[in-house]
Amino acid sequence: MLSRDVCAVTVATGLEGTLLVLAFGQILPQLVGSRYPTNHFSLWGCEQLVYTSLFLEKTGIVHLSWAAAAGVRNFCGLSPEPYGFGGKVRQKEAEEKSKARALMTDDAMSSASHTAEGEGTRSVMDGLCEGSADCVGALRYAISVGVLTISVYLSNDHMSYHDSLITTKELNGNGWVRYVLFCVLLLFMGLLEGLMLSVLALEKTPLDADGGAVSPSLHAMLRDGEVVRRFLCGRQLLVVALDFVFQRLTGLYGIPVVVIVAQVFPQLVASRNPGFWVGLPGAQAVLYFALGLEATGATHFGRLAEALMVAAGKEFGMLTPDPFGVGGR
């Protein structure tokens, strides 16, 4: 049986509610959605959530993440990888444009010139609006800087003057340990968030199409849909645990710091350069750690719930095989 101290901590921190949310609100939807993405997206409310997310991004709260991602790409000399998010779309568009130019007749060329004139007119109009667009962009970055600055200030205040997670007595007055722990956990969270998109991108990438960015053995492993799903489960458990620790360290004040620095920024880099992210020092260790954690069975309740939901969905004709899901070819 669990000791009274463990039970008291669980109840006082709300950990039991966190575990319920993890099983039913995170792991279960990810497992079902990974195999049946089209069916999942067709659920009521999903489209509204997408537009809500896009609206929140437009407010500018996380715009510093875009600047940081662009800075990393420029510093490391990175170009978008063809198997990153959006890479296949650009390649397909380029092929279609090339075919269109090859088949274009003289009359079509004439028509295209008129179209080009129209586009030139539109470009003039775009130029007239460029100033206002720059102002909006600057405002978004200002909002992001302001939110991050306030978050850092309040998080520092909480860690300095409150016994967050580890009491000052337990640290023997060495409060700096909290800051070191916070930075280490931010790094760990960033690797996890970037790996999520990298693994999903590499799962659909042919073995001979990564340009040697990833070792053949690792890439072959990541093309196994079951391995990817196992990683998603282990990763989600780690993310929930980290969020719990962050909340105990900084209260709710640290949410913008964690989101901007350790979640959105890594995802933006990894979405365009998944091979680069998997090759970062420590990334593969984090990958195997997440797989090892899943192997302990800590997330298997979500697997059981998924099996029951999938069986019911197939029985009532609500789920159909989806070649775009994880493991589909």
C-alpha positions in Angstrom: 0.0 0.0 0.0 1.0 3.6 -0.6 2.3 5.6 2.4 0.3 8.5 3.9 2.9 10.9 2.7 2.7 9.7 -0.9 -1.1 9.9 -0.8 -1.0 13.4 0.8 1.4 14.7 -1.9 -0.7 13.2 -4.7 -3.9 14.8 -3.4 -2.4 18.1 -2.5 -0.7 18.5 -6.0 -3.5 17.2 -8.0 -1.3 14.5 -9.5 -4.2 12.0 -9.8 -6.1 14.4 -12.0 -3.0 14.9 -14.2 -2.7 11.1 -14.7 -6.3 10.9 -15.8 -5.8 13.7 -18.3 -2.7 12.0 -19.5 -4.5 8.7 -20.1 -7.8 9.9 -21.6 -7.0 13.4 -22.9 -3.6 13.0 -24.4 -2.3 9.4 -24.9 -5.6 8.0 -26.1 -6.3 10.7 -28.7 -2.7 10.6 -29.9 -2.8 6.9 -30.4 -6.1 6.9 -32.3 -5.3 10.1 -34.2 -1.9 8.7 -35.3 -3.5 5.8 -37.0 -6.7 7.5 -38.2 -5.8 11.2 -38.8 -8.5 11.8 -41.3 -11.2 10.4 -39.1 -9.9 12.3 -36.1 -9.8 15.6 -37.9 -13.4 15.1 -39.1 -14.6 15.1 -35.4 -16.8 18.0 -34.4 -14.8 20.8 -33.0 -11.4 19.9 -34.5 -11.6 22.4 -37.3 -12.7 25.1 -34.9 -9.7 24.3 -32.7 -7.4 24.7 -35.7 -8.7 28.2 -36.4 -8.5 29.1 -32.7 -4.9 28.0 -32.6 -4.1 30.1 -35.7 -5.9 33.1 -34.2 -3.8 32.8 -31.0 -0.6 32.6 -33.0 -1.6 35.8 -34.8 -1.7 37.6 -31.5 2.1 37.6 -31.5 2.6 35.9 -28.2 5.0 33.3 -29.6 6.6 35.4 -32.4 10.0 35.4 -30.7 10.0 31.7 -31.4 9.9 32.4 -35.2 12.8 34.8 -34.9 14.8 32.3 -32.8 14.2 29.5 -35.3 15.2 31.8 -38.3 18.4 32.7 -36.3 19.3 29.1 -35.8 18.8 28.3 -39.4 21.0 31.2 -40.5 23.7 30.5 -38.0 23.9 26.8 -38.9 23.4 27.4 -42.6 20.3 25.2 -42.8 18.1 24.9 -45.8 14.6 23.3 -45.7 15.0 19.6 -45.9 12.8 18.0 -48.6 11.2 15.6 -46.1 10.5 18.3 -43.6 7.0 19.7 -43.1 6.0 21.5 -46.3 8.9 20.1 -48.3 6.9 17.6 -50.4 4.3 20.3 -51.2 6.9 22.7 -52.5 8.5 19.9 -54.6 5.1 19.0 -56.1 4.4 22.6 -56.9 7.7 23.0 -58.6 7.1 19.9 -60.8 3.7 21.1 -61.8 5.0 24.5 -62.7 7.8 23.0 -64.8 5.3 20.8 -66.7 3.1 23.8 -67.2 5.9 25.8 -68.7 6.9 23.0 -71.0 3.4 22.6 -72.4 2.7 26.3 -72.7 1.9 27.5 -76.2 2.5 30.9 -77.7 -1.1 32.0 -77.0 -0.7 30.8 -73.4 2.5 32.7 -73.2 0.7 35.8 -74.3 -2.0 35.1 -71.7 0.6 34.6 -69.1 2.1 38.0 -69.8 -1.2 39.6 -69.2 -1.4 37.7 -66.0 2.0 38.8 -65.1 1.0 42.4 -65.6 -2.0 41.8 -63.3 0.4 40.3 -60.7 2.7 43.3 -61.1 -0.3 45.6 -60.3 -1.1 43.4 -57.3 2.6 43.6 -56.2 2.4 47.4 -56.3 -0.7 47.2 -54.1 1.2 44.9 -51.8 4.0 47.4 -51.7 1.6 50.1 -50.6 0.5 47.8 -47.7 4.0 46.7 -46.8 4.4 49.5 -44.3 1.3 48.5 -42.4 2.3 44.9 -42.5 5.7 45.8 -41.1 4.0 47.7 -38.3 1.8 44.7 -37.5 4.8 42.4 -37.4 6.7 44.8 -35.1 3.7 45.0 -32.8 3.5 41.2 -32.6 7.2 40.9 -31.7 6.7 43.7 -29.1 3.9 41.7 -27.6 6.0 38.6 -27.5 8.9 40.4 -25.9 6.6 41.9 -23.3 5.0 38.6 -22.4 8.3 36.8 -22.2 9.9 39.6 -20.1 7.0 39.6 -17.6 7.0 35.8 -17.4 10.8 35.8 -16.7 10.4 38.5 -14.0 7.5 36.8 -12.2 9.1 33.3 -12.5 12.3 34.6 -11.0 10.3 36.3 -8.2 8.4 33.0 -7.5 11.6 30.9 -7.4 13.5 33.5 -5.3 10.9 34.2 -2.6 8.8 31.1 -2.5 9.7 27.6 -1.5 8.9 26.1 -4.9 9.3 22.4 -5.4 12.4 22.3 -3.2 12.5 24.4 0.0 15.2 26.8 0.8 16.0 24.8 3.9 16.5 21.6 1.9 18.9 23.5 -0.4 20.9 24.9 2.5 20.4 28.4 1.1 21.6 27.4 -2.4 18.7 28.8 -4.3 20.7 28.8 -7.5 20.0 25.1 -7.8 16.4 25.9 -8.8 17.6 28.0 -11.7 20.0 25.3 -12.9 17.3 22.7 -12.7 14.9 25.0 -14.6 17.4 25.5 -17.5 18.2 21.8 -17.7 14.5 20.9 -17.8 13.9 23.5 -20.5 16.7 21.9 -22.6 15.1 18.4 -22.0 11.7 19.7 -22.9 13.0 21.3 -26.1 14.6 18.1 -27.3 11.4 16.2 -26.7 9.2 18.8 -28.5 11.5 18.9 -31.5 11.8 15.1 -31.6 8.0 14.7 -31.9 7.9 16.5 -35.3 11.2 15.0 -36.4 10.1 11.4 -35.8 6.7 12.0 -37.5 8.5 13.5 -40.6 11.1 10.7 -40.8 8.5 8.0 -40.5 7.2 9.0 -43.9 10.7 9.5 -45.5 12.2 6.9 -47.8 15.4 5.4 -46.5 17.4 6.8 -49.4 15.9 10.3 -49.2 17.4 11.8 -46.1 20.8 12.7 -47.6 22.7 10.8 -44.8 21.4 13.1 -42.1 20.3 10.2 -40.0 22.0 6.8 -39.6 20.4 4.1 -41.7 19.7 1.9 -38.6 18.0 4.7 -36.7 16.0 5.8 -39.8 14.8 2.2 -40.4 13.7 2.0 -36.8 11.8 5.3 -37.1 10.0 4.1 -40.2 8.3 1.5 -38.0 4.9 2.9 -37.1 4.7 1.0 -33.9 8.0 2.4 -32.7 6.8 5.9 -33.5 3.6 5.4 -31.6 5.5 4.0 -28.6 7.7 7.1 -28.7 4.7 9.4 -28.7 3.4 7.7 -25.6 6.7 7.9 -23.7 7.2 11.4 -24.8 3.8 12.5 -23.7 4.3 11.0 -20.2 7.6 12.9 -20.0 6.1 16.2 -21.1 3.3 15.9 -18.5 5.8 15.2 -15.8 7.9 18.2 -16.9 4.9 20.5 -17.0 4.1 19.4 -13.5 7.7 20.2 -12.3 7.7 23.6 -14.1 4.4 24.5 -12.4 5.9 23.6 -9.0 9.0 25.6 -9.8 7.6 28.8 -11.3 3.8 28.6 -10.7 1.7 29.6 -13.7 4.1 32.5 -14.4 6.5 30.3 -16.2 4.1 29.1 -18.9 5.1 31.7 -21.6 8.8 30.9 -21.0 8.2 27.2 -21.4 6.0 27.6 -24.5 8.1 30.2 -26.3 11.6 28.8 -25.5 11.1 25.0 -25.0 8.1 24.1 -27.2 7.3 26.4 -30.1 10.9 27.3 -31.0 12.1 23.6 -31.1 9.1 22.6 -33.1 9.6 25.3 -35.7 13.2 24.3 -36.2 12.5 20.5 -36.3 9.5 20.9 -38.6 11.7 22.2 -41.4 14.9 20.3 -40.5 14.0 17.0 -38.8 17.3 15.3 -39.7 19.3 18.1 -38.2 17.2 17.9 -35.0 17.6 14.2 -34.5 21.4 14.6 -35.0 21.7 17.2 -32.1 23.8 16.0 -29.1 21.5 14.3 -26.6 18.5 14.0 -29.0 18.9 10.3 -29.6 19.5 9.7 -25.9 16.2 11.4 -25.1 14.5 9.4 -27.9 15.6 6.1 -26.4 14.7 7.3 -22.9 11.2 7.9 -24.0 11.0 4.5 -25.6 12.4 2.9 -22.4 9.8 4.7 -20.3 7.0 3.5 -22.5 8.3 -0.1 -22.2 7.8 0.0 -18.4 4.0 -0.1 -19.1 3.4 3.3 -17.5 1.3 4.3 -20.5 -0.3 1.0 -21.4 -3.7 2.0 -20.0 -3.9 4.4 -22.9 -3.1 1.5 -25.3 -6.0 -0.6 -23.8 -8.4 2.3 -24.1 -7.3 2.8 -27.7 -7.9 -0.9 -28.5 -11.4 -0.7 -27.1 -12.2 2.6 -29.0 -10.8 1.3 -32.3 -12.8 -2.0 -31.9 -16.0 0.0 -31.3 -15.2 2.4 -34.1 -14.7 -0.4 -36.6 -17.8 -2.2 -35.4 -20.0 0.8 -36.0 -18.3 1.8 -39.2 -16.8 5.0 -37.8 -13.2 4.2 -38.5 -11.8 3.3 -41.9 -8.2 2.4 -42.8 -6.1 5.5 -43.3 -3.0 5.3 -45.5 -1.9 8.7 -44.2 -1.7 7.5 -40.6 1.5 6.5 -38.8 2.5 3.1 -40.2 0.5 3.6 -43.4 2.3 3.6 -46.7 
